[in-house]
Amino acid sequence: MMLRWQMEPALDALAQLSDSVEAALRRHGVSGEQVSRTRLIVEELACNTLEHGHLRRAPLPVDVIVHLQDDALVLEFHDSGPAFDPRDAPVPDLDADIAERPIGGLGLHLVQQLADRLEYRHDGDRNVVRIVLLQPADPSLQESPA
């Protein structure tokens, strides 16, 4: 099953997008953990796009597509910002004193930590980030030790 949303590139549209994604996933029986992970990833990618991606171009709407599969939730995030592979974002120094760290730089790191797989491609004038969140194993199906 595929679910799709479009967000105008404006901060005031972000909460509505996040709420809509969360409500749709809950309606389709997605686990609370997957809903939370998906919402956080959508918010981080959208904020990053709005803050950095649309500064130099006339922005097009952001497209969010979710594919619900038996074993995974696949999230696609399409934006019209300059080409940027989130896997190339600098890794933050989490051991540095918080007062010495620059502001920001944690969002894409968090997205990478939450994703089971993250892929990127630049398609025409659009960035396409594809994130796979594997469904957690159902504990009731696992054998108990003898």
N, CA, C and O of each residue as an XYZ file, in Angstrom:
584
protein
N       0.835     -1.174      0.000
C       0.000      0.000      0.000
C       0.883      1.241      0.000
O       1.914      1.284      0.672
N       0.471      2.242     -0.755
C       1.228      3.485     -0.835
C       0.388      4.637     -0.299
O      -0.792      4.767     -0.626
N       1.010      5.468      0.527
C       0.398      6.683      1.054
C       1.252      7.852      0.583
O       2.474      7.736      0.493
N       0.606      8.984      0.280
C       1.359     10.107     -0.285
C       0.855     11.432      0.280
O      -0.345     11.636      0.461
N       1.810     12.332      0.553
C       1.496     13.679      1.018
C       2.357     14.670      0.253
O       3.424     14.330     -0.260
N       1.868     15.907      0.188
C       2.651     16.983     -0.399
C       2.617     18.145      0.586
O       1.562     18.495      1.116
N       3.775     18.735      0.822
C       3.875     19.838      1.772
C       4.432     21.054      1.057
O       5.455     20.975      0.376
N       3.755     22.173      1.216
C       4.325     23.421      0.725
C       5.574     23.698      1.549
O       5.578     23.445      2.754
N       6.623     24.208      0.935
C       7.872     24.411      1.661
C       7.815     25.621      2.599
O       8.406     26.666      2.329
N       7.094     25.451      3.695
C       6.957     26.499      4.702
C       6.873     25.839      6.074
O       6.247     24.791      6.229
N       7.506     26.459      7.067
C       7.533     25.864      8.405
C       6.145     25.624      8.980
O       5.931     24.649      9.700
N       5.193     26.512      8.665
C       3.861     26.334      9.241
C       3.134     25.116      8.672
O       2.116     24.702      9.227
N       3.626     24.539      7.592
C       3.010     23.328      7.024
C       3.592     22.052      7.629
O       3.040     20.970      7.434
N       4.694     22.167      8.356
C       5.389     20.992      8.880
C       4.565     20.224      9.906
O       4.492     18.997      9.839
N       3.948     20.914     10.845
C       3.158     20.232     11.879
C       1.985     19.484     11.257
O       1.675     18.364     11.662
N       1.333     20.099     10.275
C       0.210     19.439      9.611
C       0.675     18.180      8.882
O       0.003     17.150      8.934
N       1.816     18.257      8.205
C       2.359     17.083      7.522
C       2.647     15.974      8.528
O       2.231     14.832      8.332
N       3.352     16.302      9.597
C       3.711     15.298     10.607
C       2.474     14.659     11.215
O       2.418     13.442     11.388
N       1.480     15.481     11.541
C       0.239     14.955     12.121
C      -0.488     14.051     11.134
O      -1.023     13.012     11.520
N      -0.510     14.441      9.863
C      -1.196     13.637      8.846
C      -0.516     12.290      8.638
O      -1.183     11.261      8.526
N       0.818     12.302      8.588
C       1.563     11.052      8.434
C       1.289     10.146      9.623
O       0.990      8.964      9.451
N       1.389     10.693     10.825
C       1.158      9.886     12.030
C      -0.250      9.295     12.041
O      -0.413      8.102     12.296
N      -1.264     10.107     11.770
C      -2.652      9.627     11.798
C      -2.878      8.519     10.768
O      -3.531      7.520     11.069
N      -2.348      8.687      9.569
C      -2.539      7.672      8.523
C      -1.854      6.366      8.900
O      -2.423      5.292      8.707
N      -0.646      6.444      9.430
C       0.063      5.222      9.815
C      -0.678      4.494     10.932
O      -0.781      3.267     10.914
N      -1.187      5.236     11.889
C      -1.956      4.605     12.980
C      -3.224      3.936     12.431
O      -3.576      2.832     12.846
N      -3.911      4.615     11.490
C      -5.125      4.038     10.886
C      -4.825      2.724     10.177
O      -5.674      1.834     10.119
N      -3.621      2.608      9.641
C      -3.243      1.401      8.904
C      -2.559      0.364      9.789
O      -1.990     -0.605      9.285
N      -2.611      0.563     11.102
C      -2.124     -0.445     12.035
C      -0.622     -0.524     12.196
O      -0.106     -1.540     12.662
N       0.091      0.521     11.823
C       1.546      0.533     11.995
C       1.849      0.656     13.486
O       1.172      1.391     14.204
N       2.865     -0.066     13.944
C       3.206     -0.075     15.371
C       3.588      1.321     15.851
O       4.065      2.153     15.079
N       3.370      1.555     17.130
C       3.703      2.847     17.721
C       5.160      3.217     17.541
O       5.484      4.380     17.297
N       6.048      2.230     17.659
C       7.483      2.484     17.481
C       7.778      2.956     16.058
O       8.533      3.908     15.859
N       7.180      2.287     15.069
C       7.410      2.675     13.671
C       6.814      4.054     13.385
O       7.402      4.848     12.651
N       5.651      4.333     13.965
C       5.025      5.644     13.771
C       5.939      6.734     14.322
O       6.163      7.750     13.664
N       6.466      6.525     15.522
C       7.347      7.523     16.142
C       8.618      7.726     15.331
O       9.041      8.861     15.111
N       9.229      6.636     14.887
C      10.451      6.736     14.080
C      10.165      7.485     12.776
O      10.931      8.359     12.370
N       9.055      7.130     12.130
C       8.710      7.758     10.851
C       8.447      9.243     11.031
O       8.935     10.063     10.253
N       7.680      9.590     12.051
C       7.364     11.000     12.287
C       8.639     11.807     12.526
O       8.813     12.885     11.957
N       9.516     11.289     13.356
C      10.757     12.004     13.653
C      11.618     12.170     12.401
O      12.204     13.231     12.185
N      11.696     11.135     11.586
C      12.478     11.216     10.346
C      11.869     12.244      9.392
O      12.595     13.052      8.812
N      10.547     12.220      9.224
C       9.880     13.191      8.347
C      10.155     14.610      8.839
O      10.479     15.492      8.044
N      10.027     14.833     10.152
C      10.253     16.173     10.699
C      11.695     16.629     10.488
O      11.931     17.775     10.107
N      12.652     15.750     10.729
C      14.063     16.126     10.567
C      14.397     16.420      9.103
O      15.058     17.414      8.804
N      13.943     15.561      8.196
C      14.226     15.790      6.774
C      13.548     17.063      6.278
O      14.145     17.835      5.528
N      12.305     17.282      6.693
C      11.583     18.481      6.259
C      12.237     19.746      6.811
O      12.409     20.724      6.083
N      12.602     19.732      8.088
C      13.273     20.904      8.673
C      14.586     21.188      7.961
O      14.898     22.340      7.658
N      15.346     20.148      7.695
C      16.628     20.319      7.013
C      16.419     20.901      5.613
O      17.158     21.787      5.183
N      15.416     20.399      4.916
C      15.110     20.912      3.579
C      14.708     22.379      3.642
O      15.176     23.191      2.845
N      13.843     22.716      4.589
C      13.377     24.096      4.689
C      14.502     25.038      5.106
O      14.588     26.165      4.618
N      15.362     24.574      6.007
C      16.432     25.431      6.507
C      17.570     25.591      5.504
O      18.105     26.689      5.347
N      17.942     24.515      4.830
C      19.127     24.552      3.976
C      18.826     24.399      2.488
O      19.509     24.995      1.655
N      17.838     23.629      2.155
C      17.628     23.249      0.769
C      16.955     24.262     -0.109
O      17.185     24.278     -1.318
N      16.120     25.119      0.467
C      15.350     26.025     -0.373
C      15.838     27.466     -0.289
O      15.103     28.391     -0.633
N      17.056     27.658      0.161
C      17.563     29.022      0.299
C      17.933     29.643     -1.042
O      17.828     30.857     -1.211
N      18.364     28.824     -1.995
C      18.888     29.365     -3.240
C      17.985     29.126     -4.449
O      18.353     29.512     -5.558
N      16.852     28.522     -4.281
C      15.994     28.181     -5.420
C      14.547     28.535     -5.114
O      14.145     28.679     -3.960
N      13.783     28.670     -6.185
C      12.339     28.783     -6.006
C      11.852     27.405     -5.576
O      11.967     26.445     -6.338
N      11.319     27.296     -4.384
C      10.986     25.971     -3.858
C       9.744     25.359     -4.496
O       8.762     26.039     -4.792
N       9.828     24.067     -4.691
C       8.680     23.268     -5.103
C       8.171     22.538     -3.869
O       8.896     22.431     -2.880
N       6.954     22.039     -3.903
C       6.464     21.281     -2.751
C       7.353     20.075     -2.451
O       8.020     19.531     -3.331
N       7.339     19.685     -1.199
C       8.038     18.490     -0.734
C       7.052     17.335     -0.820
O       5.913     17.454     -0.369
N       7.481     16.223     -1.394
C       6.630     15.035     -1.492
C       7.117     13.989     -0.503
O       8.312     13.710     -0.410
N       6.176     13.416      0.232
C       6.469     12.332      1.167
C       5.620     11.141      0.753
O       4.397     11.238      0.654
N       6.282     10.020      0.513
C       5.593      8.799      0.093
C       5.979      7.693      1.060
O       7.155      7.504      1.370
N       4.978      6.968      1.531
C       5.224      5.825      2.409
C       4.668      4.583      1.734
O       3.510      4.548      1.320
N       5.505      3.574      1.633
C       5.091      2.264      1.130
C       5.022      1.332      2.335
O       6.026      1.096      3.007
N       3.834      0.806      2.600
C       3.665     -0.152      3.692
C       3.815     -1.548      3.120
O       3.010     -1.979      2.295
N       4.840     -2.250      3.557
C       5.107     -3.609      3.099
C       4.990     -4.550      4.290
O       4.964     -4.109      5.439
N       4.920     -5.840      4.010
C       4.792     -6.814      5.092
C       5.953     -6.750      6.067
O       5.759     -6.873      7.277
N       7.158     -6.557      5.550
C       8.344     -6.625      6.405
C       9.013     -5.277      6.653
O      10.015     -5.206      7.364
N       8.465     -4.202      6.070
C       9.132     -2.909      6.209
C       8.182     -1.758      5.905
O       7.153     -1.922      5.250
N       8.560     -0.604      6.398
C       7.943      0.653      6.024
C       9.020      1.389      5.229
O      10.129      1.592      5.724
N       8.698      1.785      4.007
C       9.664      2.475      3.153
C       9.174      3.907      2.960
O       8.071      4.142      2.468
N      10.009      4.848      3.354
C       9.695      6.265      3.284
C      10.525      6.895      2.180
O      11.743      6.723      2.137
N       9.866      7.626      1.284
C      10.572      8.399      0.260
C      10.282      9.869      0.502
O       9.138     10.268      0.721
N      11.333     10.661      0.458
C      11.235     12.093      0.707
C      11.835     12.795     -0.503
O      13.024     12.637     -0.779
N      11.028     13.572     -1.230
C      11.457     14.247     -2.462
C      11.436     15.759     -2.227
O      10.434     16.302     -1.764
N      12.537     16.433     -2.546
C      12.554     17.891     -2.434
C      13.332     18.495     -3.594
O      14.060     17.798     -4.301
N      13.168     19.798     -3.778
C      13.785     20.482     -4.921
C      15.006     21.303     -4.540
O      15.449     22.146     -5.320
N      15.551     21.076     -3.366
C      16.750     21.809     -2.959
C      17.957     21.383     -3.776
O      17.865     20.466     -4.593
N      19.095     22.049     -3.559
C      20.320     21.644     -4.253
C      20.660     20.194     -3.925
O      20.324     19.698     -2.850
N      21.323     19.524     -4.850
C      21.692     18.119     -4.638
C      22.477     17.983     -3.337
O      23.473     18.674     -3.124
N      22.016     17.086     -2.476
C      22.705     16.840     -1.204
C      22.386     15.433     -0.734
O      21.225     15.084     -0.523
N      23.421     14.635     -0.573
C      23.282     13.274     -0.072
C      23.424     13.320      1.447
O      24.504     13.633      1.947
N      22.368     13.018      2.188
C      22.440     13.108      3.650
C      23.482     12.177      4.259
O      23.915     12.389      5.392
N      23.884     11.159      3.523
C      24.929     10.258      4.034
C      26.286     10.948      4.079
O      27.209     10.468      4.737
N      26.408     12.089      3.368
C      27.661     12.842      3.353
C      27.728     13.912      4.440
O      28.726     14.625      4.542
N      26.688     14.031      5.243
C      26.695     15.025      6.324
C      27.802     14.682      7.315
O      28.034     13.506      7.594
N      28.485     15.688      7.849
C      29.550     15.405      8.809
C      28.996     14.697     10.046
O      27.898     14.996     10.516
N      29.770     13.770     10.550
C      29.376     13.051     11.763
C      29.658     13.963     12.952
O      30.786     14.430     13.113
N      28.649     14.227     13.792
C      28.889     15.112     14.935
C      29.789     14.440     15.973
O      29.764     13.221     16.143
N      30.572     15.253     16.652
C      31.427     14.757     17.729
C      30.585     14.714     18.999
O      30.473     15.709     19.715
N      30.004     13.572     19.267
C      29.110     13.429     20.415
C      29.862     13.390     21.740
O      29.254     13.512     22.804
N      31.177     13.220     21.680
C      31.983     13.194     22.902
C      32.460     14.583     23.318
O      32.930     14.766     24.442
N      32.345     15.554     22.429
C      32.782     16.916     22.744
C      31.855     17.529     23.788
O      30.681     17.173     23.890
N      32.403     18.446     24.547
C      31.603     19.177     25.529
C      30.495     19.919     24.791
O      30.730     20.513     23.739
N      29.309     19.881     25.337
C      28.157     20.478     24.649
C      28.360     21.967     24.389
O      27.871     22.491     23.387
N      29.071     22.650     25.273
C      29.319     24.083     25.088
C      30.261     24.341     23.916
O      30.273     25.439     23.360
N      31.053     23.333     23.538
C      32.016     23.496     22.456
C      31.478     23.038     21.101
O      32.093     23.298     20.067
N      30.346     22.366     21.107
C      29.790     21.861     19.847
C      29.037     22.955     19.117
O      28.421     23.815     19.747
N      29.081     22.929     17.787
C      28.280     23.900     17.036
C      26.791     23.579     17.188
O      26.404     22.437     17.435
N      25.981     24.608     17.035
C      24.532     24.408     17.088
C      24.116     23.672     15.824
O      24.569     23.996     14.726
N      23.255     22.685     15.986
C      22.775     21.917     14.839
C      23.690     20.756     14.520
O      24.628     20.449     15.256
N      23.391     20.117     13.398
C      24.224     19.016     12.944
C      23.849     17.656     13.495
O      24.513     16.664     13.192
N      22.803     17.590     14.295
C      22.414     16.305     14.875
C      21.262     15.635     14.136
O      21.096     14.419     14.232
N      20.464     16.405     13.401
C      19.261     15.867     12.773
C      19.523     14.750     11.782
O      18.904     13.690     11.867
N      20.428     14.971     10.847
C      20.710     13.934      9.851
C      21.407     12.737     10.483
O      21.216     11.601     10.049
N      22.215     12.989     11.507
C      22.832     11.883     12.248
C      21.737     11.033     12.894
O      21.793      9.804     12.852
N      20.753     11.688     13.485
C      19.636     10.974     14.110
C      18.864     10.163     13.072
O      18.512      9.010     13.321
N      18.602     10.757     11.919
C      17.893     10.048     10.848
C      18.655      8.782     10.466
O      18.061      7.716     10.308
N      19.967      8.904     10.320
C      20.771      7.738      9.948
C      20.741      6.665     11.033
O      20.774      5.474     10.728
N      20.680      7.078     12.290
C      20.627      6.113     13.385
C      19.270      5.411     13.449
O      19.194      4.236     13.808
N      18.206      6.124     13.103
C      16.858      5.551     13.154
C      16.565      4.633     11.971
O      15.764      3.706     12.086
N      17.210      4.888     10.843
C      16.939      4.130      9.616
C      17.668      2.792      9.633
O      18.814      2.699     10.074
N      16.992      1.768      9.149
C      17.668      0.491      8.928
C      18.483      0.547      7.640
O      19.506     -0.125      7.509
N      18.016      1.354      6.698
C      18.754      1.558      5.449
C      18.388      2.949      4.923
O      17.224      3.346      4.961
N      19.385      3.679      4.435
C      19.166      5.006      3.875
C      19.833      5.049      2.507
O      21.013      4.729      2.367
N      19.061      5.449      1.504
C      19.566      5.552      0.134
C      19.280      6.956     -0.373
O      18.360      7.626      0.098
N      20.076      7.391     -1.333
C      19.897      8.716     -1.907
C      20.132      8.653     -3.413
O      20.977      7.903     -3.902
N      19.363      9.459     -4.125
C      19.636      9.675     -5.545
C      19.149     11.077     -5.901
O      18.262     11.631     -5.252
N      19.749     11.631     -6.940
C      19.306     12.917     -7.461
C      18.629     12.620     -8.783
O      19.266     12.126     -9.713
N      17.345     12.917     -8.872
C      16.523     12.559    -10.020
C      16.042     13.840    -10.691
O      15.095     14.472    -10.221
N      16.689     14.224    -11.787
C      16.336     15.482    -12.447
C      16.713     16.638    -11.546
O      17.891     16.845    -11.254
N      15.721     17.393    -11.103
C      15.986     18.511    -10.194
C      15.521     18.203     -8.771
O      15.311     19.116     -7.973
N      15.363     16.925     -8.455
C      14.826     16.543     -7.141
C      15.804     15.640     -6.393
O      16.416     14.742     -6.972
N      15.934     15.900     -5.100
C      16.608     14.978     -4.194
C      15.594     13.920     -3.797
O      14.441     14.241     -3.507
N      16.005     12.680     -3.781
C      15.130     11.595     -3.336
C      15.883     10.815     -2.260
O      16.893     10.165     -2.532
N      15.371     10.895     -1.045
C      15.925     10.134      0.072
C      14.962      8.984      0.325
O      13.761      9.190      0.494
N      15.496      7.784      0.349
C      14.683      6.581      0.574
C      15.175      5.928      1.857
O      16.352      5.596      1.992
N      14.259      5.754      2.785
C      14.595      5.192      4.089
C      13.759      3.946      4.314
O      12.544      3.952      4.117
N      14.417      2.893      4.725
C      13.743      1.631      5.032
C      13.763      1.439      6.542
O      14.814      1.499      7.180
N      12.582      1.207      7.094
C      12.430      0.862      8.506
C      11.865     -0.551      8.553
O      10.696     -0.769      8.233
N      12.683     -1.493      8.944
C      12.230     -2.885      9.008
C      11.217     -3.051     10.125
O      11.335     -2.439     11.186
N      10.219     -3.888      9.872
C       9.228     -4.174     10.909
C       9.888     -5.005     11.997
O      10.574     -5.979     11.690
N       9.697     -4.646     13.256
C      10.272     -5.470     14.318
C       9.636     -6.852     14.313
O       8.461     -7.009     13.980
N      10.419     -7.837     14.680
C       9.902     -9.208     14.741
C       8.786     -9.285     15.772
O       8.856     -8.652     16.826
N       7.777    -10.051     15.467
C       6.660    -10.264     16.389
C       7.119    -11.243     17.468
O       7.382    -12.407     17.166
N       7.221    -10.788     18.733
C       7.725    -11.671     19.783
C       6.859    -12.911     19.985
O       7.354    -13.931     20.465
N       5.590    -12.844     19.631
C       4.715    -14.008     19.827
C       5.043    -15.133     18.850
O       4.637    -16.276     19.060
N       5.786    -14.809     17.769
C       6.134    -15.821     16.780
C       7.483    -16.479     17.061
O       7.845    -17.463     16.416
N       8.217    -15.938     18.016
C       9.532    -16.490     18.316
C       9.399    -17.676     19.260
O       8.557    -17.696     20.157
N      10.254    -18.655     19.029
C      10.237    -19.841     19.884
C      10.831    -19.495     21.239
O      11.813    -18.758     21.333
N      10.222    -20.037     22.283
C      10.792    -19.825     23.606
C      11.836    -20.905     23.860
O      11.700    -22.029     23.376
N      12.896    -20.562     24.631
C      13.940    -21.552     24.884
C      13.386    -22.740     25.661
O      12.526    -22.581     26.527
N      13.887    -23.928     25.345
C      13.407    -25.155     25.993
C      14.024    -25.346     27.350
O      13.728    -26.328     28.030
